[in-house]
Amino acid sequence: MRSDKIAMAISTLARLGLGLIMFIVMARYLGAQQFGVLAGAMAYSGLLNLLSDFGLATYALRLAGMEPQRTVEVIRRALLVKTATTCAGALIGGALLFWNSIDGKIAELQIVVFLAMTVAAYADLAFVASRALGRFDIERRTVLWTSAIVLVIVSVAAIGTCDAVATAWALLAGRIVYALGVARALRRWLCADEPWPLDAPGFLRMARGALPYAVDGALTNLSNQIDIVMVTMLLDATSVGIYQAGARLVQSISPVAVILSTVYLPRLAHAHRHNNSDEVRRLASRLNFEFAGLALFGFLGFLLVGPLWTTYLLGPKYQPLLMLWPGFATFVFTRFAAAAFGIQLAAYGEMRFRIVAQALAIATIVLVDLILLPKLGIMPASWVLAGSSLIPLLIYAIQSARISGARMQTAVSLGLSFAIVALQFHYIGAH
């Protein structure tokens, strides 16, 4: 399992690192105006692809993990459902372009970027086949060489043309290379000598089963942005900039949770499906322990490094951010601790608890921010975020412990979480 985590870490860091370099190159050579148009197109296309993903990656990973012998059928059904949802997304996007009478060059840019991101989304979904069977080495190798090629293609176009549309076409070409590389690496599953499952009942079962995961995914993305939305609505531009300087840095650690969830989820789903209670308890305990360690590391990191980041990198204009770091650090701890239990619920198929918990947390942020921010300004914003994260932590922990039986580790994680929150509030009250 350790080698699987390393392989997933390499894949994730390659995507993030080379993607960041690509964005820096585009921003530098396209200029603010053209890069802004391209970035806007990517944001809109990303939203459409988020809707068309429909929770299929997590749901298909769970299904294939439960019954590895059905991996070919599961991944093919998932790709068929994604085709239907992508067509729906394309119709929505096309209607918006037509309705708003977008300029021809801008419309071309939007369409090309949407195609590029859609091709990449298909390739990402296909990796469920190798992930479910523990072949993370396949993804590592493929992502490394294809990401490098995408970076080269896009960089050459951006530097050579300084044109957003040409760069968008280069991005599409690079994503096609990525998809072809993935198809070649996964050909034993994608091209297996089995008929494609084209029956309507099976298609509907896959879509219906993925629906709770789609709702959960939408709520997860909303919960990652709702605090910034509320601060933007209720406070002045300076406060928004200060808050975002901390919030965006906090959000940058989310890929760590993705790495562990991808490794653990299929194994937990398989053990749960086959009523292997000892294996479920072992995996759940290990997951709780690892996430508790990451939570503590992240908490201390933001608590100690956050002020240094503010003082030496952001400068004196961002001094109010110093008041927010204790709240951000506490949020990191509770969010990581909750993630361990949330992954377990996804593996067990208990999505209703995730949906209810996230909806309650989002509602809490909205209501409390509406009350406090107009009166107190930016100061309580990070603490509202941290306090709201206790809701999913508590709900996830209780339900996952009931299923896995890992009650001791759950109690320790919960106790540590509430102790840290209490100590932080005591510190704030004393100062």
Steps between C-alpha positions, in 0.01 A plus 500: 500500500791734565616476139144577386496819706837604360383435143179701554700779663732518199204504259321772694808717545585463129153617403512792742863600446511485121152652485618793712802555274269493198275766653799720585625477141155584360456793738847634418485480121129551426474814709234587753216560253535186288590282796194631681278394211663157484481454877133599493431243230676236709293596805169468312607176333620366834156565648326319214739206532445492875128457437555238231738298719188413701691337785598218265868484598429426866198279436673294231809464719281365780319255270819371339668477840213291637507257207830523308385236253241753374755776437462493121121517521505772766741731320315459170164577658652804671639627168160456334321692776766772478435527127133569570574758770768662283255539213258665742777732618594583141138591422487729803830663406396539138171657599680750723738593218209553262289688754779744587601558135867438578759641258622244244858478629384476861247231405774304323718531808219379729423200280863393461570530873184303580610223263849497654369469854242239397765280337711522816196418717437180302862397547488574873185289539660210312773479765236350732580167334862492616431666836238243597751220443785675682703570183595856590832456322316516167357842583834626629687412179228629269444829681871581515573476128167635373504799739848590377382487138193713576723757670734517199218528244313772687816693591623504139161629383476767771857623454496477120161659430404701811145418391232349726315314223817338366596403854155347552546284187840395633336408831249284312783330309683433825190356666446270202857373546417443868181310415678284242773423752239399757314286246822320410593445865152369586437303181468169688179638657375747241562263208419173678326235291163557665184660361428854612210511751245691294186383682275778624430350847873476575553856376223628727635304798842659455352849467267453796779358717734787411242770578574522878871523419423781254305690766780443750758622250301816433466568873872435552592757237248746640634453852850577368381836366209615715715677760671705229163577341360626832806713574479647149130581544523653846838674526707756311750415227801535731357251749417262216858513376640439847268206563567344160876520557456255787206296374660415165815380673292279730315352202830402336539202734183322383686272251657320797157367597436392141818292499402299806133468405588354160718235662271407788151527350503191273658286771245608759215448254621147422538404865159645588330332203635159603420547871867481600453690826859448616639652180250786513603578858871476413472729198274747682735518798799554275318768302391679817854491635660632181250782461532595867875531446450710188245713683741572784784572255280736298372673813849570632625595155239769439512619860877552485573563131190708427624806692843472335333477158304815583787702643781416257323417173173693496619812678358753747177558305393146594558531876129441584550148362702420813174492698353241264773235510389332827154448350640378169735260681213361707294455184782304338508262796126439516469473120774236477361309797155501340642391164610165645145420607349647184708269281372204699137606451558532124648148496204364696247675275363710789477819297188638668702576813761688296233699317313599817820591686634718219165673452488582872858630497432725199181632657690574821766702317237703315287576806783576743690711246184702432476574872865556593689640201301825457556573871851370565664509159751244383619379841245218565496371139759223539350395834156464343663274241671294769188472714284388208743216423421342837156406368617256229780381728252391766245347261761320289685366804197358679360325192833365372592365845164326519575315176875438528521429872813720529354677802820558694678678214185699428471611862866606506462702179182669621648572842812654348292710260277647767796553734683702234190708428447565872863598554493735204185672622652530847812659347291746300296589808814556708651732238 
